[in-house]
Amino acid sequence: MGSATIRYSSFIMLICAIGSQLTDVSIGPLKAWEVFAITIFAVSLRTINKKFIPYILFFSLLLMTSIGASFMSDAKFDDYGGLKSKYIISVVRFIELMLCILTAMTVFSASQKYKLNTMDLISKFLRYNFFITIAVLFIFCADLVLKTKMVTYGVARLTGFYVEGGPYGLFMSTLIFLQLISGNNKKSHLFIFTLALILAQSKAAIVALIILIIINLMIKNKTLSSFLNPRNIVRFSISVLLFISAALFTTYNIAYNYIEDIKESSHTINEKAYDKSFVMGRVAAYNIGPRIFLDNPLFGVGLGTYSLVRNDPKYSGNFPRVEDWDLTGLGGFFNLIVENGLFGLLGFIIITFRFFRFDATGIAFFSLFIIPFSLGAQLYMVYPWIYLGMYASLLNYRKIETREQSV
């Protein structure tokens, strides 16, 4: 392996690690990772791998149906101006999704171009995240001493460079799992990632980690691994039901106190009208999202438009109107079914199932891709797509190995 190859692959994985950590850092109207994707990945990519074409076609179709759904909808759309306007927001979300796919293809290309062992890429990604996480923990300590809020909020809750601790902890849980399945269980890496997860105080992250560890144990056991194979319908269905139950349990507990308040008193909403954590985000979405879906079950109201229609009285119910930009905080799958209906959710699930082979490696990376979207990560968060690119790289590398051994 030449020095140029090492430098190129190292550079790509460094950018991926930085982009994964700096999701809430913006450069003008763009997130830091989006700038990297536009200025670096788009230039370095030479070909489009056919495995990613179904995602590209699906999201293109999703954009067209979103424009149509927004046009046909009788919902009242708020206008926040600029990129947060009706129709425009769907185009923005589409571009973000295309940049996610571009990132996945760049990771694949970094392996394919020089016939690199994917495990080397994974090792680099983990190593760079290890050092970045250490830096984040040092800043966290500085926050505690100086009473600043660079990577914290609330009472000493670590957010990293994410909008809040939940999504950051969820990312840490995937790094722990990636470290475990990479075959290189460096204790220093596992300790730092686990410490960051604990400091993030994320229930979703803890549940995700438990699920991922169970999956890791099941993969390594011949009998239990059959419960993860879709070809074994009965056993796989049991696993899916258990996973859905865990996800519902997590989301319920995240908002447990608020839900109890709503049950106990019809005046709770009025009393908490100025509490943004109550009238915006997850708690509001639990109530508003289902109403939007039931009103538009097939194609939704359009990609990215939850924030524009959530104030419509027929959806908001007793929740007060909010002027700030409100996101659900409930993950990519929730957003898909609310904003794009059954077409969006089922279409994405079908394409994803067809992308993976359900052997031990496929199940591991399928979990890395799907679980974040199920427990809070937005569909346009980049790190699950990096894992998708790693998986495609691994398949390609094994194909090359098999071809060379047969010669």
Residue, then its C-alpha position, 0 to 999 in steps of 0.5 A: m500500500g503506497s503512501a498516497t493511498i494511506r494519505y487519501s484514505s486517512f484524509i477521507m475518514l478524518i473528514c467523515a469523523i469530523g463531520s459525524q461529530l460536528t452535526d450542529v456546527s454551521i458554516g453560513p447556512l450549511k452544516a460543517w459536514e455538508v460543506f465537506a461533502i460539497t467541496i471535497f467529496a463531490v470533487s473526489l468522487r468519479t463514479i456512482n456505484k449501482k448499489f446506491i442508485p435505488y436510494i437516489l431514485f427513491f429520494s428523487l421520487l420522494l421530492m416529486t411526490s412531496i411537491g405534489a403533496s404540498f400543492m394538493s394539501d389543504a393544510k395551513f403552511d407557515d412561511y419562515g422565509g428563505l430555505k424554510s418556505k413551502y416547497i423550498i424546504s423539500v428541496v433542501r431536505f432532498i439535497e441533504l439526503m443526496l449529500c448523505i448518499l454522496t458521503a456513503m459513495t465517497v467512503f465506498s470509493a475510497s476503498q474501491k479506488y485503491k482496493l483497500n481493506t475496509m477494516d482499515l477504513i473502519s479502524k481509521f474512523l474509530r481512531y479519529n473519533f476516539f481523539i475527537t471525543i477526548a477533545v470533547l471531554f476536555i472541553f466538557c471539563a472546561d465547561l464545568v470549571l468555567k460555567t460555559k456551555m460549549v458542549t453542555y446544557g442543563v446540569a452537566r449534560l454532555t451534548g458534544f457538538y450536537v443539538e442535545g445529548g440524546p443524539y450525541g449519546l446515540f452516535m456514541s452507542t454506534l461507535i461502541f458497537l462498531q468497535l466491538i464488531s471490528g475485531n479490535n476491541k481497544k479498551s481505551h476506545l471503548f472506555i472513552f466512547t462509553l464515558a461520553l455516552i454516560l455523560a450524555q445522559s441519553k435513554a435512547a443511547i442506552v437502549a440502542l447500546i443494549i439492543l446492539i450488544i444483544i445483536n452482537l451476541m446473537i450474531k456470534n451464536k449460531t442458534l440465536s443468529s437465526f432470529l436475525n434472518p428475515r428468511n426465518i419469518v417466525r423467529f425474525s418477526i419475534s426479534v422485530l416485535l421485541f425491537i419495536s417494543a424497546a423503541l416504544f418503551t424508550t420514546y414513552n419514557i423520554a416524555y413520561n412526566y409530560i404524558e402523565d401531566i397531560k393525563e392528569s390535568s386538562h390545564t397542563i398545556n396552558e400551564k406549560a405554554y411557555d415551556k419549549s421542551f413541552v410545546m415543541g419537540r418530542v412531546a408535541a410531535y407525539n400528539i401532532g404527528p399522528r394527526i398529520f399522518l391520519d389526514n395524509p396517510l399515503f403521501g404525507v404533506g411533503l419532505g421537511t414540512y412538519s415544521l410548516v404545518r404543525n401549527d395548523p389547528k386541525y393538527s396542533g389541537n390544544f398545543p399552542r402555536v409556536e413561532d420557532w422552527d420545531l422539529t420532531g426529535l423522534g427520528g427518521f422513520f417517524n418523520l418519513i411516515v408523517e411527512n411522506g406517508l406510507f409511501g415514504l416509510l415503506g419505500f425506504i424500508i424495502i430499498t434498505f432491506r434489498f441493500f443488505r445481505f443478512d449474514a452476520t456482517g450484513i445484520a451488524f451494519f443493517s443495525l448500525f444504519i437502521i437503529p439510529f433512525s429508529l431512536g432519534a437520528q434524523l434521516y439526513m444525519v450523516y453518520p448512518w450513511i457513513y456506515l452504509g458506505m463502509y458496508a458497501s466497501l466491505l462487500n466490494y473488498r470481499k468480492i475482489e478477494t474471492r475473485e483473486q483467490s479463484v484465479 
